[in-house]
């Protein structure tokens, strides 16, 4: 990874830009860190040049790194599997979710941002930080990784295999996927406006696109069982990859053809690699340079598995072949690049994202394989009430100003964003959208994907869109004060501006924008409508029963007639008690009393009070309606909205 694209270098440049470091101090820190072979964070801390609070301020206000509330949602299982427990504990970081090769991680100490480059190199993927409370990160690591005294793997001394327990089978979602979906008719009368849908629609798990795993074979007689082989432990570092042997099932990949740089043979090899990776249910393909060799590695079920290796001198032809497949042939090897194409591989429609980064050892290339998503869901399908849907449709069709969508990271804000874009396009609006990760392709929308390796900031793409004569300008993920200023400017030009912003609710989102340094009067005049949202998991219809819960008493506004219902776990829901997820929403028209609060720079509490006076139904009321209907348990609502 080049110096210009590392996380550490971007943070250091921002510290200089904020006046917290001089150019001379930066040069001294860099020189000392390189001489000692340590990260710049260690040198900064030793010399006392900046504090953790200084770094946190730069991350939030200069670089747009959001601060998240870890108690409002659970990390993805797939993301947790990407980072070994020992690494998460030692580096004090919690993986949250992975989108097309970009792993978002939460850190509790801002100084820990300087170790992320090292972790990214060992994992073979890009990292994106978010900030959280240090105690929340530690508690979450303990919760999701469990006890840190897990025994080391040892060879199995006995030839007779241990039987697979029922609880172990329950941990594998692929077995539950073999079962037919549960009937939901019994819930029809209580959640008519909230159709059931899988959690993967929000969390990008793509479980529906993975073929069912064959059942576990059981030998008829113990004496016929071959000698027990310890299961292959997925590699966690490039050193382990170097020492490991190619996995079974990769015999069809022969890298020897690279010795003859024939374009036709290279094209055939690229096809074989892609088809083999899809057949083995890999989510990523890595070409990792290491000393004198390079490794072809798949990420399968969260682990890295070496498929083949070859001399490093032969890597360039394969990199060029994959670049050609991704229509990146004109990009120089000395520059980072990102491309996204659609392809039909192995009877599956996939979105293939290819990322290349030059390193001192050679080009590091990562291919992400994700199922092609269908059209985005409508607002009603996401869980909005009829009145909320009508208000947003009217805004998209006739409104001007900023339509602000606030949600925590992985809170479903992007799903609402795409639903709004699709609605705008369907009524004849010209739409220009700036996105960091394209989750849905909408043909009538001009979608621009920001190249994460490019020095061009999102604000430049947004500024270019203002000159494109569009009715609707949209940005999925405002990060910096420059982004917000341009959104305000676009609203002043009579545009409808749809934006998402990481925040717990509308009031805290507006307050965070003011903290970034946005001029209060300008922001107040630009805001027209706000949407706040969270995700809650739905009870499994097949195993939901009435269960007493202390959480019910902690929810404000609960009346004695409310009965708590929760899923107890069954094969249809993988014994989790949950099946699918849905949004809870609040929608706020920015009336003059609310704008007046924003114009004077009021706190989140003051803005929330004005919103309540204006008649906004808060997230609490939306969530409580789901509890009353029996679709969501009181404990789940407590987990998301934190009444405890």
Secondary structure, 3 states (H helix, E strand, C coil): CCHHHCHHHHHHHHHHHCCCCCHHHHHHHHHHHHHHCCCHHHHHHHHCCCCHHHHHHHHHHHCCCCECCHHHCCCCHHHHHHCCHHHHHHHCEEEEEEECCEEEEEECCHHHHHHHHHHHHHHCCEEEEEECCHHHHHHHHHHHHCCCCCCCCCCCCCCCCCCCCHHHHHCCHHHHHCCCCCCCHHHCCCCCCCCCCCCHHHHCCCHHHCCCCCCCCCCCCHHHCCCCCCCCCCECCHHHHHHCCCCCCCCCCCHHHHHCCCHHHHHHHHHHHHHHHHHCCEEEEEEEEECCEEEEEEEECCEEEEEEEEEHHHHHHHHHHHHHHCCCCCCCCCCCEEEEEEEEECCEEEEEEEEEEECCCCEEEEEEEEECCCCCCCHHHHCCCHHHHHHHHHHHHHCCEEEEEEECCCCCHHHHHHHHHHHHHHCCCCEEEEECCCCCCCCCEEEEECCCCCCCCHHHHHHHHHCCCCCEEEEECCCCHHHHHHHHHHHHCCCEEEEEEECCCHHHHHHHHHHHCCCHHHHHHHEEEEEEEEEEEEECCCCEEECCCCHHHHCCCCCCCCCCEEECCCHHHCCCCEEEEEEEEEEEECCHHHHHHHHCCCCHHHHHHHHHHCCCCCHHHHHHHHHHHCCCCHHHHHHHHCCC
